[in-house]
Amino acid sequence: MLVSAAEMLKKAKEGKYAVGQFNINNLEWTKAVLETAQENNSPVILGVSEGAGKYMGGYATVVGMVNGMIKELNITVPVALHLDHGSYEHAFKVIEAGFSSVMFDGSHYGIEENIEKTKEIVKIAHEKGLSVEAEVGSIGGEEDGVIGSGEIADPDECKRIADLGIDFLAAGIGNIHGKYPENWKGLSFDTLEKIQKLTGEMPLVLHGGTGIPIEMIQEAIRFGVSKINVNTECQLTFTAATRKYFEEDKDLTGKGFDPRKVLAPGYQAIKDTVKEKMEMFGSINKA
């Protein structure tokens, strides 16, 4: 059964570890993440972007697949199904479809409008038992066509959004979606510390977890980051493993053209990546 992410992140914050949000794109992705979480006794958050939701045939399809797998694969660790970078309209769509958590990304609105819209979503989501993530200060890189430049959030604005009753907060601290450029300056721990002082108990979220050095990740966790989003790295390892399969002409031997065989190395690559991240975040055996 799906659960809200509020409880797992509260525990993570107290225990000084982070729960990974791994974005899912299809059946293989979903199964790989769920099985790895179960094998490592780790709580997990399945992230679905609006683009991925559309690709998988709509939010109701995603909910059906995830619930079916939790049941059939005997997944007993806490699993949250979370809309990643949701627009105002899509936040309501996933609440309706049966997600257990939602991110409303109002960071491109002015702060007043972001506050108004976030407030409204918190009210409706909480009535239905979903957890809510909000964002302040756009995070750099590209996410479904939305581009930011590694911005730094204003700690006072973070406090205003945190006070609306949200469950966790994404704040730009110089992090970027996708691959990090050569001239990246690193995370701003000063900003993180200021945000943390003002928001207190609130679990903080680090978007763009791919490519941030392990020391920085662990430092961020010490400063109160309790949720870290990973997407690009799983895509890169999946694609590399799939490429290798074709380069070695495995599709030309025996029944190597069977899509289940074609996707098996990529599936394993996702599992390996997810496990590595869970070790790095400290969530193993925390279910």
N, C-alpha and C positions, 0 to 999 in steps of 0.2 A: 504493500500500500504506500502511495506517495505521501510524503510529509512536507510540511512547510520547512524552510531552511532556517527559521528563527532560532529554534532550540539548538540545532547542531552548531550554529555559528556562535551562539552564546557560550556553549561549552568549549569551542575552539579558542575563543578569546580568553576565557579563564585558564585554559590549559596551555596557552601559548603555542598553539599550532594553527595551521590553516587548512580549510577544506577546499579541495580543488573543484572548480566548475569546468567540466570538460564539454565542449560543444559537440553536439551530435549532428550528423548529416544524413544518415541512412541506417538500415538495420545492422550492418556490420559494426558501425561505430557505436551504436547503442548497446549492442550485446557485449562488445569488447570492454566498454567502460563499466557496465554493470557487473560482469564476471570478475573483472580485476578488483573492483571494490569489494565484492563478496570474498574473494580469495585472500584479500589483505585486511579484511575486517575493518574497512574504512567507510565513513559516511561519504556521500558523493552528491554533487549537484550536476544534473544534466542541463546544459545550456542549449537553447534553441533560438537562433536569430530569426528575424522575420523572413529573411531570404531562405533559410533552411526549412522553416515551417512550410513555406510555399512549395519548395522543392519536394518535400516528403508527402505532399498531397493534402496539406492543411493541418491545423492544430488538433482536430478531433482524431485524425489518423495517427498523429504522434502520440497522443494520450493513450489510444487503443494499443499501439505497439508497446509502449513502455509498461503499461499496466499488465499487458499479457505476458511480457518477459519476466516481470517481477514475480508473477505467479508461477509460470511454467519453469523458470530457472531457480526457483526457491531462493530468491534474493531477500535476505532478512536484515541487511544493513540499512540505515536510513537513506532514502533516496528522495531528492527534491527535483521536480521538473520546473525549470525556470526560463521565462522569456528573457532573452538577452537584448539589451538596447531597444526596448519596446517603445513604440510611439504611443501616444494617448489612445488612439483608436484600437490598436492591437492589444494594449493592456486589457481592455474590456473583453476582447475576443478570447484571450487565453483564460481569463477568469471564467468565462462561459464554457470553454472547452474542457475544463477540468485540470488545468495546470495547478501546481501547489505553491508556486512562487512567481513573482513578476518583477521585472525591472522596468520602471518608467524612466526613460532618459529624456529629461526636460532641459538638459544642459545647453541646448541651442536657443532656448527661450530666454528672455530677460528673467532676472531672479524672481520678480513678483509673480510673473505668469507660471514659472516653474513651481513656485510655492503653491499657487492656487490649484494647479492641475495635480500636483503630487498629493495634496490634501484630499482631493476628491477620490483618487485611486486608493489611497490608504484606507479610507472609510469603507469603500465597497469590497476591497480585497480582504480586509480584516474581518468583515462580516461573514465572509465565506471561508475564513481560515487560511488564507494565503499570506506568505511573507512578502514584504515589499522592499526593493532596493531602489534608491534614487541616485542621481548623479549631479555633481557640481563641477563646473570647469571642464570643458571638453577634453577628452583624453586623445593624445596624438595618434597619427596613423589613420588607416582606413578601415571602416566597419560598414559593410554593405553600402559603400558609396559615400559615407559621411566622413569627411576628413578633418582632423584637428592636428595641432602641431606640438604635441607634448606639452600641453598647457599646465599651468600650476593653478590649483583652485584657491579661492579666497577663504581662509579659515572661518571668517565671520559668516560668510554665506553658507558654509558647511554646517555651522551651528544652527542657523535658521532652518535649514532643510532637515537636519537631524532631529530638531525639536517638533517636527510634524507627526511623530509617531511611527516613522519608518523603522524597519528592522535592521537594515545595514546600508552603508553609504559608500558609494564610489566617488573618490575625489582625485582629480588629476594631480599627480606629483611628479610629472615629467615622464610618465610611462607612455608607451606607444603601442598601437595594435600592429600586428604583422612583424616583419623583420626590422630590427633596429639599425638605423644608419650608422656609418663609421664615426660620425662626429657627435653621437649621442652623449649628452652630459651626465647621464646617470639619474638615479632617483633623488628627489629633494627630501632628505630626512628632516631638515629644519621645518619644512611645510608640514610633513607628516606629524611631527611632534606637536606643532601648534594646533593642528586639526584635532589631534588626539586629546590634548589638554582641554579643548572646548567641548568635545563630544563625549568625553568620558567613557561610559560603558558600551557605546555604540561600536559594533564590529565594523571594521573598514574593509573595503574591497579593492584589490589591485587588479586592474584590467591589463591585458597585454603581457601576460606572464611568460611568453615565449622569448627566450634570448636574454632575460635579465640574469646576471651572474648569481650563483647560489648564495654567496655572502650577502648580497643586497636583498635577496628574497628573505633570508633568515633574519636579517636586520629589520626588514619591514614587518615581519611577524612579531618581533620583539616590541615594535612600536604600535601594535594593535591591529595589524592587518590579519583578518581571519578567513578571508575568501580570496582565492587567486584564480583568475580565469586563464584557461589554456585552450587554444584552438589551432593556431598556425603550426605549432610543433607536431601535433598529431597528423595534420595534413601533410607536412613535409616528410615525415617518416613513412606514412602510408604510401605516398607517391613513390618514394625511393624504393621501397620493397616491391611495389608493383612493377616499376620500371625494370628492376633486376630480373624479375620473373620472365618478362618478355625478352630481355637481352640474352638470357640463357636459353631462349627458345623452348621453354618448358610448355608453352601453349601448343607446341607442335608435336609433343610426344604423348602417346597414349591418349587418355581423355583429358589432357592438359588444358583443353579449350573450355571445359566445364567452368561456368562462372564461380562456382564455389571453390574450385581449385585456384582459379585466377586471383580471387580476393583473399585467399587464406594467408599469404605472407603479409599483406597489408594489415589484415586483422590482427595478426600477431604483433606487428610493429606498433599498432595503436596500444595494445595491451602493455607492451614493454615500456612505451613512453609514459603511459598513465601510471604504471607502477613506480617508475623512476621519480615522477612528480610527487606522488603520494609519500614517498620516502623523504624527498626534499622538504615537503610541507609539514611532515611530522604527523600525518593523519592515520598512519597504519595502526591497527588495533585500538582505534578510538571510537569504534561504532557502538 
